[in-house]
Amino acid sequence: MKNSCQISSYLTSLDGFGKIGQIHSVFQHSFNLVFGQQLLHVTDAKDFLSSFGIQIPAESFQAVKPFCQQGNVVKLTDHSMTFYSRKGTKRISFEVVQPVSLRLTTVSFDSTVLMTMIAKLESLQLRPQLGLTVGVKESAFFEFLLQPNLDRENWEALTTYFVGRGQGLTPSGDDLLMGYLFVLLSYQLPAAQQLKTALASKTDRTTIVSQNYLEAMLAGFASSPFVELQQRMQQPAAEAELAQAVQRILSIGETSGKDTAYGILLGLNAVKNR
């Protein structure tokens, strides 16, 4: 339907995060609105929906993009967006606002799926491609993540070290922890709660973009590539389908996908080692 949009189920409505916001950042096929510390990701990409985002038609996106300069005011209602800029005012409205479930679920253990994913990710040789320099300290933390325990001090030290570490809108340390937490939540490992507790007090130590992704996952929501991968993990999926879902993760950002995928690999090995 032309005059419709899709929203993450993390939002209660189009204006669920607020009615008056500003343009935070602009990209080729997306932009972020900011309401205090809460971001709303708006995209015309058909194959990606952010955990805190909405997906609008390409025509609507192109119509409003000339009005999207950093700092410009945007007004939202439950069915419309109005953009204010020096060029004038532009309003787009939607007859249908369709929620898309991006809530993570529990995955049933399947050793074939687990080993297929581990083999695929190991074949990519991700460690040398990380956005982090891997030295003695990082290696020690990675070893801990392969066989995690429930010691609170270990999780505090690990999250203190990795949260906010690295460059870009989503630092590499955050992406790695997101991938790892995704697996722990999917398989309901006891260490998931330890990591969530340690992360919850540190989300304000990183970029606002990364903070929003972390807080969404702590609330049980993830962007569409994670949800798609989880769906593939739920079924005796063909190897090609699993590989395709992994590739969707890898294609996120410049290094974010690789950092996230390495976190997923560490998590899968933690599941195997339990």
N, C-alpha and C positions, 0 to 999 in steps of 0.2 A: 504494500500500500504506500503510495507516494507520500501522503501527508501524515506520516507516522514516525515514531522513534522508539528505540529500545533502551531500557534503563536497567542497570544492575539491580538485583534484588536487595543489595546492601542499602539502596536508597528507598525511602518510603514513597517518594513522589519526585517529580522533576525538580521541585523546589524544596526537597527534603532537607538540604543542607543550609538553606537560607534563601531569601528573596532578593537581596541586593548583594552583588559580588563584584569582583574586578577581574580583568584579564591578567593572569599570572605569567603565562608563557605560551608562545605560539610556534607551531611546527607545520610541516607541509600538509599533513592530513589530520591534525588534531590541535587542540588548544586546551589549556587548563584555566578554569575559573577558581578564584579563591574566596572563601567565606571565613574570615578569621584564620584558623589553622587548617580548615577543611578544604580540600580541593575537589573539584568536579571536572573530570576529564571528558572532553567532547570530541568525537571523531566521526569521520565518514568512512573509515575502514570497515569493510564488511566482515573481515576475518579476525577482528580484535575488539573486545569490549572490556574496558578496565573494571576492576572490582569497585571503583568509585566513579564509574563513568556512564555516559550515554552515547548512543550511536544514532546519528541523524543522516538523512539522505544526502547524497553528494551535491544535489542542486541546492539544498538548504545551506550546506557547509560553504559552498562557493559564494552564495549570496551574502553570508555574514562575514566571511574572512576579511574583506577590505575594511571592515569596521573593528577588527581585532588587533588593537595595539596595546602593548603592555600598560596596565594601569587604567584602561578604559572601564567604565561602569557597565554592568550587565544586570538587568532586572529579570527575574524569573517568576512565573506563576506555575500552576500545576499542569499547564498545557502550552506555555509560550516562553520565548526568550526575546528580550529587547536589548539591543546593543546601542550604546551611546558613544559617539566619537566626533572628532572635528569634521568628519565627512558628513555627519548627520546622524540620523537614527534609523535603525533597521530592526524590524520585528519579524520573527518566524513563529508559526504556531503549528500545533500537531493535533489532529483529530483523535489519534490513538497514541497512547503512551503505554508500551508493552513491557512489563517487567520480565527479565530473563534471570533465571536462577543461577547465581554464581556461588552458592553455598557449597562448601566442601562436604563430602560424605565420608563414611568409613568404607575402606576397600577390603574385600575378602582376600585372604592370603592365597596366592597361587604361585608356586615355586617356579613354574615355567615362565610366567610373565615376569617375575622378579629377575630371574637369571637372564632372560632375553634383554631386559632393559639395562642390566648391569653390563652385559657384553657390548651392547650398542654404545653406551656412554664411555666405557673404557676404550673402545676402538677409536674414539675421537681425540684421545690424548689431551684432555682439557687442562690439566694442571699447568703446563707451561704457557697456556693461553689466557690465564686468569688476569684480571685487572689488578691483582695484588702481587707484590713480590713475596715469593714463598721462601722463607728462611727457617731457621731452627724453631723459632717460636710458633710460626704458622703450622709447621709440620707437626709439632707436638699437639697443637689444638686439633688438627685433622685426625691424628691418631685417637684422641679422646672421642671425637665424633663417630669414629668407626665402632667404638665399644663404649657407649655412654653409660654413666652411672647416674644416680639421683642426688649426688652431692651438690648442695646449693652453691657452695663457694666456687666449685669448678664452673658452673653455668654463669655465675656472676662475673668471673674473670674472663671467660670466653666472650660473653656478650659485650662487656666493657671494651674488650680489645677490638672486636669486629664491627660493632655498630658505628656507622659513619666513616669507616676506613675505606679510602679509595676516592677516585675522582667521579665527576658527573652527577647527574640528577638523582641517580640511585647508585650510591657507592658500592663497590664490589663486595665488601664485607656484608652489607645488608642483603644483597642479592643472594649470596651464598647461604646465609642463614634462612632466607625465605624459602629457597629450594629445599633445604634440610628440614625445616619445620613442616613444609608441605607433605613430605614423606612421613614424618612422625605422626602428623595428624591423620593422614590417610590410613595408616595401619594401627593407629591408636596405641603407639608405644608409650609406656609410662613416662619416659623422659620428655615427652611433648609438653607436659604440664610444667616441668622444671624450666624448659626453654621459654615457654610463654610467660611465666612469672618473671624471669630474668629480663626478658625483652620489654615487658610492659612498662617498666620504670625508666627505659632508656630511649624510647622512640623520639623524644625531643632532642636527642643528641646528633641527629642526622639532618639531611635536607628535608624540606617540607614534602617533596614528592615521595621520597622513600618512607618518610614518617606515615604518610597516608596509606601506602601499600602495606606496610608492616601492621598498622592498626586495623586495617580491613582483614588481614589474615588472622590476627589475634582474635577478631570477632567471628572468624570462621568463613570468610569470603576470599576469593581469589579471582584474578583476571581469567578471561575465557580460555587461553592456552593451557592453564593449569587444570581447569575443569574438564577440558577435552582430554587431556592426558589421564586424568583420574577415571574418566569414563572408559578409556581404553584399558586401563589397569583393572577395571571391574570385570572385564569379559575375557574369555580365552581368545583374545584378539590375534589376528594374523600379525606376523613379525613386521610386515610392511606398514600396517596401520599404526603399530606402536612407534615405529621409526618416524612416521609422518608426524605423530603427535609430539615426539621429542624434538623434531626439527622446528616445530612451531615455537617451542620454548627457546631453542637456540637462536631464532631469528629476532628475539626481543632486543632492541637497542644495539649499541655498538659492541660492548663486552658483557652487558647484563645477562644475555641469554647463556653465555658460556659460564659465567659465575654462578648463575642459578642452576644450570645443569650439573655443575660440579657439586653443588650442595645437595642436589637430588641424588647423585651417585653416592656421596657419603652416607646419605640417609638410607638408601637401598641396601648398602653394605651393613649398616647398623641393624637393619631388619634381618638380613641374612645371618648376622653374627649373634643374634639374641639367643 
